[in-house]
């Protein structure tokens, strides 16, 4: 496609093919920086081939196969800030700070937030429950608690570091649902830390109000107020 685009650019620039060089977003005449042409104009000419020679058939296309034999590892870190109500066991997520590194990958902020929502749901809400007869009790979203907008913290701080991958031309690494891996241990760690003055060293997910209420009562927390 590059060679064909160069020939078409030469036609549009009324220059020799040998004098045309590629630049970001198109081509220019070597030594004459103001004589440039973009891929948009080249594409228009490619799809209107009247008077072009046979080797310049309609359209522009390119096929590239890329295989990466070794994994590119992304990484990140996160911190959660919570408050726990002593009377009800309600955990309120006040703040999350998440820092991810997926190389040169772009446009991933929405994916990071979505992953955090999944992790928050796992940590605080989501639980598959069965009755004594083995019947699934949480078979629909009417019964199975998934995170809502008001379960997300108002203070959500996202940042990134950039360590380009040496294994592909873009320097990109996959990010997946990184927040789903980070949020549960960060939230559970914050809750256990808040309850540590009562001797709590462990709490099982999901950290529902009932579960935390029972943990508090088992450890003698009877004073009113939040931790």
N, C-alpha and C positions, 0 to 999 in steps of 0.2 A: 504494500500500500504506500510506503514511503517513496519508493522509486516512481510509482505512478503519480503520486501527489506532486512530486518534484517536477515531473514533465508538465503536468497541468499548470503548476505555478509558473513555470517558465513561459507558457503561452500567455497567461494573464499578465505577467510582468514584462512581456515582450523582450525576453532575454534568452541567452543560451542556457541550456540545461546545466552546463558545466559552471556557469556563473551563479547558479541558484544554490543557496545553502539553507538547511533547516534551522529554525529557531523555535522557541517555545510558542506554540499556538499556530505555526504556519511556516512560511519561508520568506527569505529576502534575497535581494541581489547582493552578492559579495562585494563589500567595499562601498555600498550605497545604502546605509542603514534606513533611510526614509522610504526606500522602495521595498515594501513588505506586502504580503498577502496572507490572509488567514484561512484556516481549514474550512470555514463556512463558505467562502467564495469558491474555494477549490471543489467542495462538495456540490455546489450548484452547477458548476461546469461539468462535473463528472456525470451528473444526471441529465444534462442537456447536451448530448454528444454530437450535435449537428456539425458536420465538417471535420470531425476528428478522424485520424487514421485508425485502422483496425486494432492496433495494439493498445489503443486508449478506449476500450469498450466502456459502456455505461457503468457507473457506480464505483464505490470504493469499499474494499473489504480487506480484512486481515484475520488470520487464524494463528493463534499462538498457544502452544501447550507448555505448561510449566509443571514440573514435578519437584517437590521438596522432600528429600530423603531423610532429613533429620528434623525433629520438632523445634519450634521456636517458642521458648517459654516466656509468657507474660507473667507479671507479678503485681502485687499491690498491698496496701495496708489500710486499716480502718480503725476508727475509734468511735465508740458510742457513749453518749451521756444520757442517763435515765434518772427518773425519780420513781420511788415506790411508796405507795400509800400504806401506812401501817394498819389502818383499820380495814381496808378492803382488799389489799394485796394487788391493787391495780398498778401495772407498770406503764409509765408514760415515757415515750421516747422523745427526749428533748433535742438531741443533736446527733448527727452523724458526720464524721469527716472521713472521706474516702479518697485515697490517692492510688491511681492505677498507672501501669506502664505497659502499653501495648505497641511500643515502637512508634512508627510513623503513621499508624492508623488514624483516620480522621472520622468525624461525625459519629462518635460513639457515646456521647453524653447521655442520650436517651436510653441506650442499651445499658449503661451503668445504672441509671435510675431504676430501670425495670428490674435489673438483677437485685438491686437493693430491696425493692418491694417484695420480691420473692423471698429473700433472706429474712426480712422483717416478718413476713407471714409465717415462715417456718419457725422462727424464734418465739413469737408471741401468740399465734392463733391456730395454726393448722394442725389438725390431729384427726387421724382415721380412727373412728370408734366402732366397736362391735358390741352387740347385746350379748346377754348370757347364752342365748341360743345360737350365737355365731352370726346373727343377721347384721349386715352393715347398717349402721345408723346415720352415717354421714355420706349418703350416696348422691346428694345434689348440693348445689350452692346455697340452698335454703338451710341446709344443716351443717355444711362444711365451711368453717370460717376462713375467708380469704381477706387479705388486707384491703382496706378502703382508703380513700384520700385522706381521711382524718387520722389514719394510723401512721401516715408518713410524718416525719419530723418537719416542723416549719423551718428549722435551721439545718439545711442540708448543704454541706460544703464539699465540692468536688474539685480535685486537682489532679495533675498528672506529671510524671517524669517521662522523658523520652530516651529510651535506649534502643536505637535501631537494630533490627535483626540483620545479621550478616548473611542470612540464608536465602533472601529473595531480593529482587531489584528494588522493591518499594521500601524495604526496611520495616515492614509491618509484622505484627504478631497478633494472633487471635486474642480476643478478650472474653468471648462467650458471655456467661452471666456471672462475671467476677463478683459482683455484689452479693450474689446468692451464697457464695463461699465465705465471704468476709463478714457479713452482717450477723449471722447466728452466733459465732463465738464472741464477737465484739459485744453484742447485746447481753448474752448470758454472763460474760465476764463482768460487765458493768453492774448487772443486777446482783451477782454474788458479792462483788465488792461493796455494794450498798448495804447488803445484809451481813457483812462480815463481822460487824460489832455484836451480832447475836449468835456468833459461832457458826454461821452458815458457810460451808465450803463447797457446796455443790447444789445445782438445781437442774432438773430435767426439763427439756422443752416438750411442748410449748409452755411458756411462762404465763399461763392464764392467771386471772385474778384468784380463782379458787386454789390453784396449786401454790401460789405464793402466800396466800392467806394461811393455808395449812402449814407451810414451812415456818411462817412467822409465829403462829400459835405454838408450834412444836418447840420453838426456841425462846418462848417467853416474851415476845414482843407485844405488849399490851398498851403502850403509850400511844396517844393520838398524834396525828401529824404525818408528814412525809419524811422519807429518809433522804 
